[in-house]
Amino acid sequence: MEQPISAVKRYERGLVLKQVQIYYQALEEFQQAALDPQQAGKAYVQIALCMRSTGQYVEAVAAFRQALSSTTFSTTERLHILFLMGQTLESLGRYAETLEVYRCIRNEDPDFPDIESRIKNIGVAGRGSCAPRQLALHQWVQRLLDFWQQVQPRLVSLLQETWTSLGRKAERLETSRWVKATYPTVHDMACRIQHLDHPLKRSTPSVPTGQSVPDRRSQMDKRRHARVKVQLRSQFSSKTRTVAGHGELRDLSPWGCRVTSPVGVPVGTELECCIFPQDEQNPFTVEGATVRWSRPQEFGLAFTNIRPGVQRQIEQLCRTRTPIS
């Protein structure tokens, strides 16, 4: 039975994912870490920073407020969290709340860096003629964000179903091409259908003694580089963050891998792939990996942008595993 992952471990994994800008998976780790009262304060700060990085400023403000309710911070740490929340409120154009936060910081520490100039600038912006228009714009953007939050789950589900359907169609198309190449004439195709209708009358092609029938699938499955058997956890995301998920890495070579995942990924997608070794420490980050083929529940990657140090680590890992025949 697997031991549950500790909140400290969740928090550390979230920091690694945040550092490589895999924000949505980092959020999942921080949210799990926040269930522990001892980790909740700093976990909510990291949740807020991830929200800001993905443009979710309203949610970031809520996470900062949640973090400030924790009693684990020192006075200095609390002031820095307040300052980050003030910056976020300022980005939203919520000037009254921003001034309240900045003045609270000034009351506790008049020498806090940049606080006096920010209060003056906010005062000018709040009195300016552009403030009503900025407020109206913010309200419109907020409504748009609320609408997006409602449709996002359904849209992601629809996209996954679409990619899965396209993968099945691609497989059927590939099968159709193979059949046409093998039986190019209408007469040959009719003969093939007749054999399918009468399975007991199928004939086995004659093969010279001592030779075996070549396996077409094994010929198609040849790779440029030898692959090894592995079973490692992996996480991936596209540069635009429109595709992201986790999976299990099954086959591996210094130049590519096979990933099983419930997330459908279209052929040609450029991904950033994070490979976790068995001890879950120091993941290998492949900065560029192109999807070469895709089927339901799995897809193949070719490493197109990989640092030499990471490639050496993967080569070392491959040398310790059993090659796939």
N, C-alpha and C positions, 0 to 999 in steps of 0.2 A: 504494500500500500504506500503510495507516494506521500511524503511529508508535505504539509502546507507551506507555502513560501512565506517567509516572515515579512513584516511591514518594512523593515530596514532594507531587505533585499529588493522588495518592490520599488522602493524609493531610489535605490542605486541604479536599478535597471531603467527606471524612468529618466534619470539624468543622462544615461548613455544614449537612449533613444532621442531625447531632446537635443543632445549635442550634435547628432547626425541629422537633425531636423525631421525626424519621423514623429510628428507631433501627436497624431491621433492615437498611436500605440503608446506613446509616453503618457498621454492623459489617462489611459486605462490603468497603467501601473501606479500613477500618482493617486488616482481615485481609490485604488485598493489600499495603498499605504495610508490614506487619510482616515481609514476605519480605525486605525490605532491612535488613541489620544496623544501618545507621545510623539507621533510623526505627523499628526494632522495639521499643525500650524504651518510647517515648512512645506508640506505636501500641497496645501492650498495655495501657497505662494507660487509654487512651480506650475500648478494648474492654471493660475491667472496668467503667468508669463506665456504658457503654451497658447492660451486663448488669445492673448494679444498678438502673438506671432501669426495666428491664423485669421486675424481680423475680427474676432468675436469680442469686441470691446465691452459691450454690456455684460456679457457673462464673466469677463475678466474682472470688472468692478465687483460683481457679486462674490467672486472667489477671493479677492483681496479682503472684502469685509468679513468673510468667513475665517480667513487666516487671522485677522486682527482680533477675533473673539477668543483666540487661544492665549493661554497665560504662560507659554513657554518661551516667549521672546523677551530680550532685554529692551531697555528704553531706546537704545540706538537702533536696534533692529526694527523696532516698532515704527520709529520715525522714517526709516528708509522704505518700509512697506507703505506707509501713508503717502510718501512722496511718489512712489510708483502708481498708487491709486489716483493721486491728484493728476499726474501726467495723463493717465487713461481717461479720466473725466474731462480733462482739457481737450483731448482729441475728439471727444464726443460733443464738444461745445456746451457742456453743462457747467457754465461759468460760476453760478452761485455755489454749487456744491464744491467746485474746485477751489474757490476762495476760502470756503469754510475749512477744507482740508489743509491748505497752505498756511492759513492763519493759526490753525491748531499746532502745526509744526513750528512756526515762528514763536508761539507762546512758550513752547517747551525748550526750544533751542534757537535763540535769535541769530546765532552764527551758522545755522545750517546752510550749506553751499547753495547759492543761486535762488534761495527762497524769496528774498526781498524783491529782486528784479522780476520774478515770476508773478508775484502779487501785483506789482505795478502794471505789468503787461496785461494781466487778466482784467484789472480794473478798467483799462483803456478799451479792451475788446468788448467788455460787457456793456460799456456806455456807447459804443460805436453804433452807427446806423446799420452795420452789417449783422448785428447780433440777431434780430428777428428772422432775417433770411437764413442765417446759419442754423437757428433753432428749427425752422420749418424744414430745412434740408435734412437735419438730423432726424426729425420725426419721420420723414419719408424714408430715409435709409433704414431706420429702426423697423418700420412696417415691412420693408422689403426683406430684412434679415429674419423677422418673425415668420414671414411667408416661406422663406427658404428652409427654416428649421422644420416647418410642417411637411414640406414636400420632399426634403432630402432623403429620409428613409425609404420612401416609396420609389424615388428616382434611382437610388442605389440598387434596390431590389430589382427594378425593371432592367437596369443596365446589366446586372449579373445574369438575369434570365436571358437577355439578348445575346450576351457573349457566349453563354452555354449553348444556345440554339445555333449561333453561327459556327461554333466548334463542331457541332454534330453535322451541320451542312457541309463543312469543309471536309470532314471525314468521308461523307457520302460522295462528295465530288472527287476526292482522291481515289476512292474505290472505283468510281465510274471511269476515271481516266485509265486506271490499271486494266479494267475489263476491256475498254476500247483498244488499248495497246496490245492486249493478248488475243482478242477476237475482233480483228479490224473489219471483217465483212459481215453483212447481214446474214449470210448463210451460216457463218461460224457462230454468230450470236443465236440463231435459231437452233442450231445443234446444241449449244450450251443450255438453252432453256429446256430443250427436250430431255437432256440428261438430268436437269434439276427436277423435272416432273416425274422421272422414272429413276429414283435413287438406286434401286436394286440393279439397274443395268449399267451403272457407271463403270467405266473401265479405268484401270490404272495405267498411266503412261509407261511405256517400256523403258527400262533403264538397263544399260549394260551391266554385266556381272561385276561385282566389286565396287560399283559406284552408287552414290546415294542421290536422291532427288534434291536439287538445291532448294533451300528454304528462302523464298522471296523476302519474307519478313526479316530474316537474319541479314540478308544482303542490304535491305533498306536501313537496318539499324546500325550499320557501321558508322563509327565516329572517327573524326580526325585524330583525337587524342583518347588514350585509354582512360576509362572511367572506373571508379571504385565504389564499393557499396558503403553507404553511410546512412545514418538516421539522425539528422540534426535539426534543431528548430531554426526557422528563418523568418524574417520579416522583410517586406518589400513595399515600395511606394513609387509612383511615377513622379517625374519632376514637377508636374502641375498639381499633384496630390489628388487627382481625380480617381486614381486607382491605388488602393492600399489594402494590405491585409497580412496575414501570417500563414505559414504553411510548414511542411516538413520536407527537408531536403533529402532526397533518396540517393541519386547518383551524382558523382562529383568528379571533375577533372580540373586541371589548372586553368582551363579556358571555358568552362561551362558547367551546367548542372541541370538536374531535373527536380522540379518542385511539385509536391502534391498540396492542393489548397482548395477550399470551397469557393474561393474567389475566382471568377472567370477573368482572364486577362487576354486581350486580343493580340494576334500576331503583329509584330512590329513595334509594340510598346517599349519605350525606354524606361527601365526601372533602376532604382537604387536598392541594393539587396544587402541585408545584414544577416550574417551567418553566425550562429552561436555554437561554440564548441561544446563538448560534453559537460565541462565544468561550469558552463554559463558565464565564464569570465572572458573579458577582452574579445568581443565579437569581431569577426572579419567584415569589413565594410567594402563592398564592391560598388564603386561610384557609378558605373555605367554597365548595364546588362540589358541586352535586346532579346525580346521574346521571339524565338525562331519557329516554334510550333506550339499549338494549344489544343488541348482536348478537355472534355468535362473532368473536373477535379484534378487536373495536372497540366503543366506546361514546361517547356524547355527554354533555358536561358543560355545565351552566348555572352561571355564577359568581353565588353568592348572598351571599357575604361577602368583599369585596375592598377593600383599603385604597385611598384615592384616588390615592396615589403610585404604587402598582403598576398601577392602571388606566391612569394616564397613560403609564406605560412601555409597556404593551401597545398602547395607541392609537398611540403613536409607532412601534412595531414594525409595526403593521398598515398605517400610511401608507406604509411603504417596500416593501410587498409587493403582488403582483398580486391584485386581487379575483377571486373565483370567480363566474363568470357563472351 
